Amino acid sequence: MRIDLLPHRIKVTAIHPGAAETEFSIVRFKGDEQKADAVYDGYKALQAKDVADIIHYVAHLPAHVCINDLVVTCLSQANSFYLHK
């Protein structure tokens, strides 16, 4: 998309958040909030506000600056496989 929109001077940024505390775990465990909360035991996951702040930052960069890809994790997460609890 970034390549397609380049001639139109439209910014495109892909933000890839890591482990984030959302309602997904409640859905995943079919409403069992105790199991859902246990997913985040032992570390501080990203929060919705963290991702929102990043989106705000990217959206307010100077006109000549574009962040193409941004991988964001909590401090305890190295990638999709490594999470220190």
PDB file with SEQRES, HELIX, SHEET and CRYST1 records, atoms N, CA, C and O in Angstrom:
SEQRES   1 A   85  MET ARG ILE ASP LEU LEU PRO HIS ARG ILE LYS VAL THR          
SEQRES   2 A   85  ALA ILE HIS PRO GLY ALA ALA GLU THR GLU PHE SER ILE          
SEQRES   3 A   85  VAL ARG PHE LYS GLY ASP GLU GLN LYS ALA ASP ALA VAL          
SEQRES   4 A   85  TYR ASP GLY TYR LYS ALA LEU GLN ALA LYS ASP VAL ALA          
SEQRES   5 A   85  ASP ILE ILE HIS TYR VAL ALA HIS LEU PRO ALA HIS VAL          
SEQRES   6 A   85  CYS ILE ASN ASP LEU VAL VAL THR CYS LEU SER GLN ALA          
SEQRES   7 A   85  ASN SER PHE TYR LEU HIS LYS                                  
HELIX    1 AA1 ARG A    2  LEU A    5  1                                   4    
HELIX    2 AA2 LEU A    6  HIS A    8  5                                   3    
HELIX    3 AA3 PHE A   24  ARG A   28  1                                   5    
HELIX    4 AA4 GLU A   33  ALA A   38  1                                   6    
HELIX    5 AA5 ALA A   48  ALA A   59  1                                  12    
SHEET    1 AA1 2 ALA A  14  PRO A  17  0                                        
SHEET    2 AA1 2 ASP A  69  VAL A  72  1                                        
CRYST1    1.000    1.000    1.000  90.00  90.00  90.00 P 1           1          
ATOM      1  N   MET A   1       0.821  -1.183   0.000  1.00  0.00           N  
ATOM      2  CA  MET A   1       0.000   0.000   0.000  1.00  0.00           C  
ATOM      3  C   MET A   1       0.871   1.255   0.000  1.00  0.00           C  
ATOM      4  O   MET A   1       0.570   2.236  -0.680  1.00  0.00           O  
ATOM      5  N   ARG A   2       1.941   1.208   0.764  1.00  0.00           N  
ATOM      6  CA  ARG A   2       2.854   2.367   0.816  1.00  0.00           C  
ATOM      7  C   ARG A   2       3.388   2.682  -0.579  1.00  0.00           C  
ATOM      8  O   ARG A   2       3.467   3.848  -0.966  1.00  0.00           O  
ATOM      9  N   ILE A   3       3.751   1.657  -1.325  1.00  0.00           N  
ATOM     10  CA  ILE A   3       4.276   1.846  -2.685  1.00  0.00           C  
ATOM     11  C   ILE A   3       3.191   2.398  -3.604  1.00  0.00           C  
ATOM     12  O   ILE A   3       3.450   3.315  -4.383  1.00  0.00           O  
ATOM     13  N   ASP A   4       1.994   1.855  -3.523  1.00  0.00           N  
ATOM     14  CA  ASP A   4       0.888   2.308  -4.379  1.00  0.00           C  
ATOM     15  C   ASP A   4       0.511   3.757  -4.122  1.00  0.00           C  
ATOM     16  O   ASP A   4       0.129   4.476  -5.045  1.00  0.00           O  
ATOM     17  N   LEU A   5       0.619   4.189  -2.866  1.00  0.00           N  
ATOM     18  CA  LEU A   5       0.202   5.548  -2.513  1.00  0.00           C  
ATOM     19  C   LEU A   5       1.335   6.572  -2.539  1.00  0.00           C  
ATOM     20  O   LEU A   5       1.108   7.760  -2.314  1.00  0.00           O  
ATOM     21  N   LEU A   6       2.536   6.116  -2.811  1.00  0.00           N  
ATOM     22  CA  LEU A   6       3.696   7.003  -2.830  1.00  0.00           C  
ATOM     23  C   LEU A   6       3.507   8.223  -3.741  1.00  0.00           C  
ATOM     24  O   LEU A   6       3.821   9.336  -3.317  1.00  0.00           O  
ATOM     25  N   PRO A   7       3.007   8.061  -4.975  1.00  0.00           N  
ATOM     26  CA  PRO A   7       2.853   9.234  -5.843  1.00  0.00           C  
ATOM     27  C   PRO A   7       1.829  10.249  -5.321  1.00  0.00           C  
ATOM     28  O   PRO A   7       1.816  11.402  -5.753  1.00  0.00           O  
ATOM     29  N   HIS A   8       0.978   9.817  -4.394  1.00  0.00           N  
ATOM     30  CA  HIS A   8      -0.068  10.707  -3.872  1.00  0.00           C  
ATOM     31  C   HIS A   8       0.323  11.350  -2.538  1.00  0.00           C  
ATOM     32  O   HIS A   8      -0.465  12.076  -1.932  1.00  0.00           O  
ATOM     33  N   ARG A   9       1.547  11.074  -2.095  1.00  0.00           N  
ATOM     34  CA  ARG A   9       2.067  11.636  -0.845  1.00  0.00           C  
ATOM     35  C   ARG A   9       1.185  11.292   0.359  1.00  0.00           C  
ATOM     36  O   ARG A   9       0.984  12.111   1.256  1.00  0.00           O  
ATOM     37  N   ILE A  10       0.664  10.061   0.357  1.00  0.00           N  
ATOM     38  CA  ILE A  10      -0.154   9.568   1.467  1.00  0.00           C  
ATOM     39  C   ILE A  10       0.705   8.632   2.316  1.00  0.00           C  
ATOM     40  O   ILE A  10       1.308   7.688   1.806  1.00  0.00           O  
ATOM     41  N   LYS A  11       0.747   8.908   3.603  1.00  0.00           N  
ATOM     42  CA  LYS A  11       1.537   8.083   4.517  1.00  0.00           C  
ATOM     43  C   LYS A  11       0.800   6.784   4.825  1.00  0.00           C  
ATOM     44  O   LYS A  11      -0.425   6.760   4.939  1.00  0.00           O  
ATOM     45  N   VAL A  12       1.565   5.713   4.957  1.00  0.00           N  
ATOM     46  CA  VAL A  12       1.034   4.421   5.392  1.00  0.00           C  
ATOM     47  C   VAL A  12       2.004   3.861   6.421  1.00  0.00           C  
ATOM     48  O   VAL A  12       3.199   3.729   6.157  1.00  0.00           O  
ATOM     49  N   THR A  13       1.481   3.533   7.591  1.00  0.00           N  
ATOM     50  CA  THR A  13       2.292   2.957   8.650  1.00  0.00           C  
ATOM     51  C   THR A  13       1.636   1.675   9.140  1.00  0.00           C  
ATOM     52  O   THR A  13       0.447   1.672   9.455  1.00  0.00           O  
ATOM     53  N   ALA A  14       2.390   0.596   9.207  1.00  0.00           N  
ATOM     54  CA  ALA A  14       1.897  -0.654   9.778  1.00  0.00           C  
ATOM     55  C   ALA A  14       2.416  -0.742  11.212  1.00  0.00           C  
ATOM     56  O   ALA A  14       3.624  -0.742  11.450  1.00  0.00           O  
ATOM     57  N   ILE A  15       1.495  -0.816  12.150  1.00  0.00           N  
ATOM     58  CA  ILE A  15       1.853  -0.932  13.560  1.00  0.00           C  
ATOM     59  C   ILE A  15       1.517  -2.356  13.995  1.00  0.00           C  
ATOM     60  O   ILE A  15       0.370  -2.792  13.893  1.00  0.00           O  
ATOM     61  N   HIS A  16       2.528  -3.074  14.482  1.00  0.00           N  
ATOM     62  CA  HIS A  16       2.376  -4.474  14.857  1.00  0.00           C  
ATOM     63  C   HIS A  16       2.559  -4.600  16.376  1.00  0.00           C  
ATOM     64  O   HIS A  16       3.687  -4.729  16.850  1.00  0.00           O  
ATOM     65  N   PRO A  17       1.463  -4.563  17.138  1.00  0.00           N  
ATOM     66  CA  PRO A  17       1.609  -4.687  18.589  1.00  0.00           C  
ATOM     67  C   PRO A  17       1.806  -6.136  19.010  1.00  0.00           C  
ATOM     68  O   PRO A  17       1.244  -7.055  18.413  1.00  0.00           O  
ATOM     69  N   GLY A  18       2.607  -6.322  20.041  1.00  0.00           N  
ATOM     70  CA  GLY A  18       2.816  -7.648  20.616  1.00  0.00           C  
ATOM     71  C   GLY A  18       1.711  -7.968  21.602  1.00  0.00           C  
ATOM     72  O   GLY A  18       0.554  -7.606  21.392  1.00  0.00           O  
ATOM     73  N   ALA A  19       2.074  -8.650  22.680  1.00  0.00           N  
ATOM     74  CA  ALA A  19       1.097  -9.063  23.685  1.00  0.00           C  
ATOM     75  C   ALA A  19       0.396  -7.840  24.260  1.00  0.00           C  
ATOM     76  O   ALA A  19       1.028  -6.963  24.850  1.00  0.00           O  
ATOM     77  N   ALA A  20      -0.908  -7.796  24.080  1.00  0.00           N  
ATOM     78  CA  ALA A  20      -1.705  -6.667  24.554  1.00  0.00           C  
ATOM     79  C   ALA A  20      -2.891  -7.189  25.346  1.00  0.00           C  
ATOM     80  O   ALA A  20      -3.553  -8.142  24.933  1.00  0.00           O  
ATOM     81  N   GLU A  21      -3.153  -6.570  26.469  1.00  0.00           N  
ATOM     82  CA  GLU A  21      -4.261  -6.988  27.320  1.00  0.00           C  
ATOM     83  C   GLU A  21      -5.563  -6.436  26.741  1.00  0.00           C  
ATOM     84  O   GLU A  21      -5.860  -5.248  26.863  1.00  0.00           O  
ATOM     85  N   THR A  22      -6.324  -7.316  26.115  1.00  0.00           N  
ATOM     86  CA  THR A  22      -7.586  -6.925  25.490  1.00  0.00           C  
ATOM     87  C   THR A  22      -8.665  -7.940  25.833  1.00  0.00           C  
ATOM     88  O   THR A  22      -8.407  -8.912  26.542  1.00  0.00           O  
ATOM     89  N   GLU A  23      -9.861  -7.715  25.333  1.00  0.00           N  
ATOM     90  CA  GLU A  23     -10.964  -8.656  25.564  1.00  0.00           C  
ATOM     91  C   GLU A  23     -10.804  -9.940  24.757  1.00  0.00           C  
ATOM     92  O   GLU A  23     -11.600 -10.866  24.918  1.00  0.00           O  
ATOM     93  N   PHE A  24      -9.809 -10.014  23.905  1.00  0.00           N  
ATOM     94  CA  PHE A  24      -9.605 -11.221  23.100  1.00  0.00           C  
ATOM     95  C   PHE A  24      -9.473 -12.464  23.977  1.00  0.00           C  
ATOM     96  O   PHE A  24     -10.008 -13.521  23.642  1.00  0.00           O  
ATOM     97  N   SER A  25      -8.761 -12.342  25.098  1.00  0.00           N  
ATOM     98  CA  SER A  25      -8.595 -13.509  25.967  1.00  0.00           C  
ATOM     99  C   SER A  25      -9.924 -13.969  26.558  1.00  0.00           C  
ATOM    100  O   SER A  25     -10.125 -15.167  26.757  1.00  0.00           O  
ATOM    101  N   ILE A  26     -10.820 -13.055  26.837  1.00  0.00           N  
ATOM    102  CA  ILE A  26     -12.145 -13.440  27.343  1.00  0.00           C  
ATOM    103  C   ILE A  26     -12.902 -14.220  26.268  1.00  0.00           C  
ATOM    104  O   ILE A  26     -13.552 -15.220  26.571  1.00  0.00           O  
ATOM    105  N   VAL A  27     -12.822 -13.774  25.030  1.00  0.00           N  
ATOM    106  CA  VAL A  27     -13.464 -14.488  23.920  1.00  0.00           C  
ATOM    107  C   VAL A  27     -12.793 -15.849  23.730  1.00  0.00           C  
ATOM    108  O   VAL A  27     -13.461 -16.869  23.560  1.00  0.00           O  
ATOM    109  N   ARG A  28     -11.473 -15.843  23.764  1.00  0.00           N  
ATOM    110  CA  ARG A  28     -10.698 -17.076  23.567  1.00  0.00           C  
ATOM    111  C   ARG A  28     -11.078 -18.156  24.581  1.00  0.00           C  
ATOM    112  O   ARG A  28     -11.161 -19.339  24.251  1.00  0.00           O  
ATOM    113  N   PHE A  29     -11.308 -17.719  25.827  1.00  0.00           N  
ATOM    114  CA  PHE A  29     -11.658 -18.671  26.882  1.00  0.00           C  
ATOM    115  C   PHE A  29     -13.159 -18.674  27.181  1.00  0.00           C  
ATOM    116  O   PHE A  29     -13.585 -19.013  28.285  1.00  0.00           O  
ATOM    117  N   LYS A  30     -13.943 -18.293  26.186  1.00  0.00           N  
ATOM    118  CA  LYS A  30     -15.405 -18.381  26.228  1.00  0.00           C  
ATOM    119  C   LYS A  30     -16.019 -17.772  27.486  1.00  0.00           C  
ATOM    120  O   LYS A  30     -16.877 -18.372  28.134  1.00  0.00           O  
ATOM    121  N   GLY A  31     -15.556 -16.562  27.815  1.00  0.00           N  
ATOM    122  CA  GLY A  31     -16.125 -15.813  28.929  1.00  0.00           C  
ATOM    123  C   GLY A  31     -15.531 -16.108  30.290  1.00  0.00           C  
ATOM    124  O   GLY A  31     -15.925 -15.480  31.273  1.00  0.00           O  
ATOM    125  N   ASP A  32     -14.610 -17.028  30.380  1.00  0.00           N  
ATOM    126  CA  ASP A  32     -13.974 -17.352  31.665  1.00  0.00           C  
ATOM    127  C   ASP A  32     -12.926 -16.287  31.978  1.00  0.00           C  
ATOM    128  O   ASP A  32     -11.788 -16.360  31.514  1.00  0.00           O  
ATOM    129  N   GLU A  33     -13.334 -15.288  32.780  1.00  0.00           N  
ATOM    130  CA  GLU A  33     -12.449 -14.155  33.064  1.00  0.00           C  
ATOM    131  C   GLU A  33     -11.225 -14.560  33.877  1.00  0.00           C  
ATOM    132  O   GLU A  33     -10.166 -13.948  33.744  1.00  0.00           O  
ATOM    133  N   GLN A  34     -11.359 -15.579  34.713  1.00  0.00           N  
ATOM    134  CA  GLN A  34     -10.219 -16.030  35.515  1.00  0.00           C  
ATOM    135  C   GLN A  34      -9.115 -16.592  34.612  1.00  0.00           C  
ATOM    136  O   GLN A  34      -7.938 -16.279  34.794  1.00  0.00           O  
ATOM    137  N   LYS A  35      -9.500 -17.416  33.646  1.00  0.00           N  
ATOM    138  CA  LYS A  35      -8.516 -17.950  32.690  1.00  0.00           C  
ATOM    139  C   LYS A  35      -7.948 -16.830  31.832  1.00  0.00           C  
ATOM    140  O   LYS A  35      -6.752 -16.810  31.541  1.00  0.00           O  
ATOM    141  N   ALA A  36      -8.802 -15.898  31.427  1.00  0.00           N  
ATOM    142  CA  ALA A  36      -8.357 -14.787  30.590  1.00  0.00           C  
ATOM    143  C   ALA A  36      -7.339 -13.927  31.331  1.00  0.00           C  
ATOM    144  O   ALA A  36      -6.326 -13.533  30.753  1.00  0.00           O  
ATOM    145  N   ASP A  37      -7.594 -13.636  32.587  1.00  0.00           N  
ATOM    146  CA  ASP A  37      -6.659 -12.826  33.377  1.00  0.00           C  
ATOM    147  C   ASP A  37      -5.338 -13.555  33.600  1.00  0.00           C  
ATOM    148  O   ASP A  37      -4.284 -12.923  33.661  1.00  0.00           O  
ATOM    149  N   ALA A  38      -5.389 -14.879  33.721  1.00  0.00           N  
ATOM    150  CA  ALA A  38      -4.186 -15.667  33.974  1.00  0.00           C  
ATOM    151  C   ALA A  38      -3.177 -15.575  32.831  1.00  0.00           C  
ATOM    152  O   ALA A  38      -1.982 -15.779  33.041  1.00  0.00           O  
ATOM    153  N   VAL A  39      -3.647 -15.273  31.636  1.00  0.00           N  
ATOM    154  CA  VAL A  39      -2.756 -15.128  30.483  1.00  0.00           C  
ATOM    155  C   VAL A  39      -1.712 -14.042  30.745  1.00  0.00           C  
ATOM    156  O   VAL A  39      -0.577 -14.140  30.280  1.00  0.00           O  
ATOM    157  N   TYR A  40      -2.098 -13.017  31.485  1.00  0.00           N  
ATOM    158  CA  TYR A  40      -1.226 -11.865  31.708  1.00  0.00           C  
ATOM    159  C   TYR A  40      -0.489 -11.915  33.045  1.00  0.00           C  
ATOM    160  O   TYR A  40       0.197 -10.961  33.409  1.00  0.00           O  
ATOM    161  N   ASP A  41      -0.627 -13.027  33.781  1.00  0.00           N  
ATOM    162  CA  ASP A  41       0.093 -13.159  35.054  1.00  0.00           C  
ATOM    163  C   ASP A  41       1.601 -13.190  34.810  1.00  0.00           C  
ATOM    164  O   ASP A  41       2.084 -13.871  33.906  1.00  0.00           O  
ATOM    165  N   GLY A  42       2.328 -12.443  35.627  1.00  0.00           N  
ATOM    166  CA  GLY A  42       3.785 -12.501  35.577  1.00  0.00           C  
ATOM    167  C   GLY A  42       4.451 -11.459  34.699  1.00  0.00           C  
ATOM    168  O   GLY A  42       5.679 -11.376  34.661  1.00  0.00           O  
ATOM    169  N   TYR A  43       3.660 -10.663  33.994  1.00  0.00           N  
ATOM    170  CA  TYR A  43       4.255  -9.587  33.191  1.00  0.00           C  
ATOM    171  C   TYR A  43       3.214  -8.503  32.915  1.00  0.00           C  
ATOM    172  O   TYR A  43       2.012  -8.739  33.043  1.00  0.00           O  
ATOM    173  N   LYS A  44       3.677  -7.334  32.543  1.00  0.00           N  
ATOM    174  CA  LYS A  44       2.789  -6.207  32.216  1.00  0.00           C  
ATOM    175  C   LYS A  44       2.678  -6.125  30.702  1.00  0.00           C  
ATOM    176  O   LYS A  44       3.617  -5.709  30.023  1.00  0.00           O  
ATOM    177  N   ALA A  45       1.520  -6.526  30.175  1.00  0.00           N  
ATOM    178  CA  ALA A  45       1.271  -6.494  28.732  1.00  0.00           C  
ATOM    179  C   ALA A  45       1.013  -5.061  28.261  1.00  0.00           C  
ATOM    180  O   ALA A  45       0.763  -4.164  29.065  1.00  0.00           O  
ATOM    181  N   LEU A  46       1.080  -4.869  26.959  1.00  0.00           N  
ATOM    182  CA  LEU A  46       0.679  -3.584  26.391  1.00  0.00           C  
ATOM    183  C   LEU A  46      -0.784  -3.331  26.725  1.00  0.00           C  
ATOM    184  O   LEU A  46      -1.578  -4.263  26.850  1.00  0.00           O  
ATOM    185  N   GLN A  47      -1.122  -2.070  26.865  1.00  0.00           N  
ATOM    186  CA  GLN A  47      -2.505  -1.666  27.109  1.00  0.00           C  
ATOM    187  C   GLN A  47      -3.024  -0.935  25.871  1.00  0.00           C  
ATOM    188  O   GLN A  47      -2.238  -0.461  25.051  1.00  0.00           O  
ATOM    189  N   ALA A  48      -4.320  -0.847  25.739  1.00  0.00           N  
ATOM    190  CA  ALA A  48      -4.916  -0.158  24.589  1.00  0.00           C  
ATOM    191  C   ALA A  48      -4.388   1.270  24.490  1.00  0.00           C  
ATOM    192  O   ALA A  48      -4.135   1.758  23.388  1.00  0.00           O  
ATOM    193  N   LYS A  49      -4.217   1.947  25.629  1.00  0.00           N  
ATOM    194  CA  LYS A  49      -3.718   3.326  25.616  1.00  0.00           C  
ATOM    195  C   LYS A  49      -2.305   3.409  25.054  1.00  0.00           C  
ATOM    196  O   LYS A  49      -1.958   4.383  24.386  1.00  0.00           O  
ATOM    197  N   ASP A  50      -1.488   2.393  25.320  1.00  0.00           N  
ATOM    198  CA  ASP A  50      -0.125   2.375  24.778  1.00  0.00           C  
ATOM    199  C   ASP A  50      -0.159   2.413  23.252  1.00  0.00           C  
ATOM    200  O   ASP A  50       0.552   3.193  22.618  1.00  0.00           O  
ATOM    201  N   VAL A  51      -0.997   1.560  22.682  1.00  0.00           N  
ATOM    202  CA  VAL A  51      -1.109   1.498  21.221  1.00  0.00           C  
ATOM    203  C   VAL A  51      -1.733   2.787  20.684  1.00  0.00           C  
ATOM    204  O   VAL A  51      -1.303   3.301  19.652  1.00  0.00           O  
ATOM    205  N   ALA A  52      -2.737   3.303  21.376  1.00  0.00           N  
ATOM    206  CA  ALA A  52      -3.368   4.560  20.953  1.00  0.00           C  
ATOM    207  C   ALA A  52      -2.359   5.710  20.961  1.00  0.00           C  
ATOM    208  O   ALA A  52      -2.363   6.542  20.053  1.00  0.00           O  
ATOM    209  N   ASP A  53      -1.502   5.761  21.971  1.00  0.00           N  
ATOM    210  CA  ASP A  53      -0.473   6.806  22.035  1.00  0.00           C  
ATOM    211  C   ASP A  53       0.494   6.709  20.855  1.00  0.00           C  
ATOM    212  O   ASP A  53       0.915   7.727  20.304  1.00  0.00           O  
ATOM    213  N   ILE A  54       0.842   5.485  20.475  1.00  0.00           N  
ATOM    214  CA  ILE A  54       1.736   5.278  19.335  1.00  0.00           C  
ATOM    215  C   ILE A  54       1.066   5.736  18.047  1.00  0.00           C  
ATOM    216  O   ILE A  54       1.696   6.390  17.217  1.00  0.00           O  
ATOM    217  N   ILE A  55      -0.196   5.399  17.880  1.00  0.00           N  
ATOM    218  CA  ILE A  55      -0.949   5.831  16.695  1.00  0.00           C  
ATOM    219  C   ILE A  55      -1.003   7.353  16.643  1.00  0.00           C  
ATOM    220  O   ILE A  55      -0.812   7.947  15.582  1.00  0.00           O  
ATOM    221  N   HIS A  56      -1.259   7.980  17.774  1.00  0.00           N  
ATOM    222  CA  HIS A  56      -1.299   9.450  17.832  1.00  0.00           C  
ATOM    223  C   HIS A  56       0.055  10.040  17.433  1.00  0.00           C  
ATOM    224  O   HIS A  56       0.124  10.994  16.660  1.00  0.00           O  
ATOM    225  N   TYR A  57       1.125   9.461  17.970  1.00  0.00           N  
ATOM    226  CA  TYR A  57       2.467   9.942  17.647  1.00  0.00           C  
ATOM    227  C   TYR A  57       2.739   9.851  16.144  1.00  0.00           C  
ATOM    228  O   TYR A  57       3.193  10.815  15.527  1.00  0.00           O  
ATOM    229  N   VAL A  58       2.459   8.691  15.567  1.00  0.00           N  
ATOM    230  CA  VAL A  58       2.715   8.474  14.138  1.00  0.00           C  
ATOM    231  C   VAL A  58       1.876   9.428  13.283  1.00  0.00           C  
ATOM    232  O   VAL A  58       2.354   9.954  12.277  1.00  0.00           O  
ATOM    233  N   ALA A  59       0.645   9.643  13.685  1.00  0.00           N  
ATOM    234  CA  ALA A  59      -0.251  10.516  12.915  1.00  0.00           C  
ATOM    235  C   ALA A  59       0.171  11.984  12.967  1.00  0.00           C  
ATOM    236  O   ALA A  59      -0.206  12.772  12.099  1.00  0.00           O  
ATOM    237  N   HIS A  60       0.948  12.348  13.977  1.00  0.00           N  
ATOM    238  CA  HIS A  60       1.339  13.754  14.126  1.00  0.00           C  
ATOM    239  C   HIS A  60       2.811  14.019  13.807  1.00  0.00           C  
ATOM    240  O   HIS A  60       3.361  15.040  14.218  1.00  0.00           O  
ATOM    241  N   LEU A  61       3.437  13.118  13.088  1.00  0.00           N  
ATOM    242  CA  LEU A  61       4.814  13.353  12.648  1.00  0.00           C  
ATOM    243  C   LEU A  61       4.840  14.488  11.623  1.00  0.00           C  
ATOM    244  O   LEU A  61       3.823  14.773  10.992  1.00  0.00           O  
ATOM    245  N   PRO A  62       5.993  15.135  11.453  1.00  0.00           N  
ATOM    246  CA  PRO A  62       6.095  16.166  10.420  1.00  0.00           C  
ATOM    247  C   PRO A  62       5.727  15.593   9.046  1.00  0.00           C  
ATOM    248  O   PRO A  62       5.847  14.390   8.812  1.00  0.00           O  
ATOM    249  N   ALA A  63       5.287  16.450   8.167  1.00  0.00           N  
ATOM    250  CA  ALA A  63       4.796  16.034   6.852  1.00  0.00           C  
ATOM    251  C   ALA A  63       5.821  15.232   6.048  1.00  0.00           C  
ATOM    252  O   ALA A  63       5.445  14.395   5.228  1.00  0.00           O  
ATOM    253  N   HIS A  64       7.099  15.480   6.276  1.00  0.00           N  
ATOM    254  CA  HIS A  64       8.137  14.793   5.489  1.00  0.00           C  
ATOM    255  C   HIS A  64       8.620  13.484   6.116  1.00  0.00           C  
ATOM    256  O   HIS A  64       9.516  12.835   5.576  1.00  0.00           O  
ATOM    257  N   VAL A  65       8.034  13.088   7.255  1.00  0.00           N  
ATOM    258  CA  VAL A  65       8.470  11.892   7.976  1.00  0.00           C  
ATOM    259  C   VAL A  65       7.382  10.823   7.929  1.00  0.00           C  
ATOM    260  O   VAL A  65       6.212  11.102   8.190  1.00  0.00           O  
ATOM    261  N   CYS A  66       7.784   9.584   7.589  1.00  0.00           N  
ATOM    262  CA  CYS A  66       6.854   8.458   7.584  1.00  0.00           C  
ATOM    263  C   CYS A  66       7.541   7.236   8.193  1.00  0.00           C  
ATOM    264  O   CYS A  66       8.598   6.808   7.730  1.00  0.00           O  
ATOM    265  N   ILE A  67       6.933   6.689   9.222  1.00  0.00           N  
ATOM    266  CA  ILE A  67       7.398   5.419   9.777  1.00  0.00           C  
ATOM    267  C   ILE A  67       6.649   4.338   9.021  1.00  0.00           C  
ATOM    268  O   ILE A  67       5.421   4.281   9.075  1.00  0.00           O  
ATOM    269  N   ASN A  68       7.374   3.482   8.319  1.00  0.00           N  
ATOM    270  CA  ASN A  68       6.720   2.464   7.495  1.00  0.00           C  
ATOM    271  C   ASN A  68       6.212   1.293   8.327  1.00  0.00           C  
ATOM    272  O   ASN A  68       5.039   0.930   8.236  1.00  0.00           O  
ATOM    273  N   ASP A  69       7.076   0.705   9.129  1.00  0.00           N  
ATOM    274  CA  ASP A  69       6.717  -0.454   9.954  1.00  0.00           C  
ATOM    275  C   ASP A  69       7.195  -0.226  11.378  1.00  0.00           C  
ATOM    276  O   ASP A  69       8.290   0.284  11.612  1.00  0.00           O  
ATOM    277  N   LEU A  70       6.344  -0.617  12.327  1.00  0.00           N  
ATOM    278  CA  LEU A  70       6.679  -0.431  13.727  1.00  0.00           C  
ATOM    279  C   LEU A  70       6.228  -1.663  14.507  1.00  0.00           C  
ATOM    280  O   LEU A  70       5.031  -1.933  14.609  1.00  0.00           O  
ATOM    281  N   VAL A  71       7.184  -2.408  15.055  1.00  0.00           N  
ATOM    282  CA  VAL A  71       6.881  -3.558  15.900  1.00  0.00           C  
ATOM    283  C   VAL A  71       7.021  -3.098  17.347  1.00  0.00           C  
ATOM    284  O   VAL A  71       8.071  -2.593  17.745  1.00  0.00           O  
ATOM    285  N   VAL A  72       5.959  -3.274  18.134  1.00  0.00           N  
ATOM    286  CA  VAL A  72       5.932  -2.775  19.506  1.00  0.00           C  
ATOM    287  C   VAL A  72       5.593  -3.935  20.442  1.00  0.00           C  
ATOM    288  O   VAL A  72       4.598  -4.633  20.247  1.00  0.00           O  
ATOM    289  N   THR A  73       6.424  -4.128  21.449  1.00  0.00           N  
ATOM    290  CA  THR A  73       6.157  -5.158  22.446  1.00  0.00           C  
ATOM    291  C   THR A  73       6.309  -4.561  23.838  1.00  0.00           C  
ATOM    292  O   THR A  73       6.874  -3.480  24.008  1.00  0.00           O  
ATOM    293  N   CYS A  74       5.801  -5.275  24.820  1.00  0.00           N  
ATOM    294  CA  CYS A  74       6.072  -4.886  26.195  1.00  0.00           C  
ATOM    295  C   CYS A  74       7.520  -5.282  26.506  1.00  0.00           C  
ATOM    296  O   CYS A  74       8.130  -6.046  25.758  1.00  0.00           O  
ATOM    297  N   LEU A  75       8.055  -4.777  27.580  1.00  0.00           N  
ATOM    298  CA  LEU A  75       9.458  -5.021  27.917  1.00  0.00           C  
ATOM    299  C   LEU A  75       9.750  -6.505  28.114  1.00  0.00           C  
ATOM    300  O   LEU A  75      10.868  -6.951  27.857  1.00  0.00           O  
ATOM    301  N   SER A  76       8.770  -7.269  28.562  1.00  0.00           N  
ATOM    302  CA  SER A  76       8.964  -8.693  28.832  1.00  0.00           C  
ATOM    303  C   SER A  76       8.909  -9.570  27.586  1.00  0.00           C  
ATOM    304  O   SER A  76       9.156 -10.773  27.668  1.00  0.00           O  
ATOM    305  N   GLN A  77       8.592  -8.994  26.451  1.00  0.00           N  
ATOM    306  CA  GLN A  77       8.426  -9.776  25.229  1.00  0.00           C  
ATOM    307  C   GLN A  77       9.513  -9.424  24.216  1.00  0.00           C  
ATOM    308  O   GLN A  77       9.689  -8.259  23.857  1.00  0.00           O  
ATOM    309  N   ALA A  78      10.243 -10.448  23.758  1.00  0.00           N  
ATOM    310  CA  ALA A  78      11.286 -10.223  22.754  1.00  0.00           C  
ATOM    311  C   ALA A  78      10.721 -10.353  21.344  1.00  0.00           C  
ATOM    312  O   ALA A  78      11.102  -9.601  20.446  1.00  0.00           O  
ATOM    313  N   ASN A  79       9.818 -11.300  21.151  1.00  0.00           N  
ATOM    314  CA  ASN A  79       9.148 -11.507  19.866  1.00  0.00           C  
ATOM    315  C   ASN A  79       7.929 -12.390  20.121  1.00  0.00           C  
ATOM    316  O   ASN A  79       7.515 -12.533  21.272  1.00  0.00           O  
ATOM    317  N   SER A  80       7.351 -12.978  19.096  1.00  0.00           N  
ATOM    318  CA  SER A  80       6.138 -13.762  19.302  1.00  0.00           C  
ATOM    319  C   SER A  80       6.386 -15.083  20.043  1.00  0.00           C  
ATOM    320  O   SER A  80       5.429 -15.721  20.481  1.00  0.00           O  
ATOM    321  N   PHE A  81       7.629 -15.500  20.189  1.00  0.00           N  
ATOM    322  CA  PHE A  81       7.950 -16.753  20.851  1.00  0.00           C  
ATOM    323  C   PHE A  81       8.504 -16.581  22.277  1.00  0.00           C  
ATOM    324  O   PHE A  81       8.317 -17.456  23.122  1.00  0.00           O  
ATOM    325  N   TYR A  82       9.178 -15.465  22.539  1.00  0.00           N  
ATOM    326  CA  TYR A  82       9.872 -15.285  23.806  1.00  0.00           C  
ATOM    327  C   TYR A  82       9.183 -14.255  24.673  1.00  0.00           C  
ATOM    328  O   TYR A  82       9.099 -13.077  24.327  1.00  0.00           O  
ATOM    329  N   LEU A  83       8.686 -14.729  25.823  1.00  0.00           N  
ATOM    330  CA  LEU A  83       8.017 -13.874  26.797  1.00  0.00           C  
ATOM    331  C   LEU A  83       8.542 -14.254  28.174  1.00  0.00           C  
ATOM    332  O   LEU A  83       8.407 -15.401  28.601  1.00  0.00           O  
ATOM    333  N   HIS A  84       9.141 -13.292  28.865  1.00  0.00           N  
ATOM    334  CA  HIS A  84       9.698 -13.562  30.188  1.00  0.00           C  
ATOM    335  C   HIS A  84       8.665 -13.227  31.249  1.00  0.00           C  
ATOM    336  O   HIS A  84       8.209 -12.088  31.358  1.00  0.00           O  
ATOM    337  N   LYS A  85       8.301 -14.242  32.032  1.00  0.00           N  
ATOM    338  CA  LYS A  85       7.329 -14.037  33.134  1.00  0.00           C  
ATOM    339  C   LYS A  85       8.022 -14.160  34.459  1.00  0.00           C  
ATOM    340  O   LYS A  85       7.386 -14.022  35.504  1.00  0.00           O  
TER     341      LYS A  85                                                      
END                                                                             
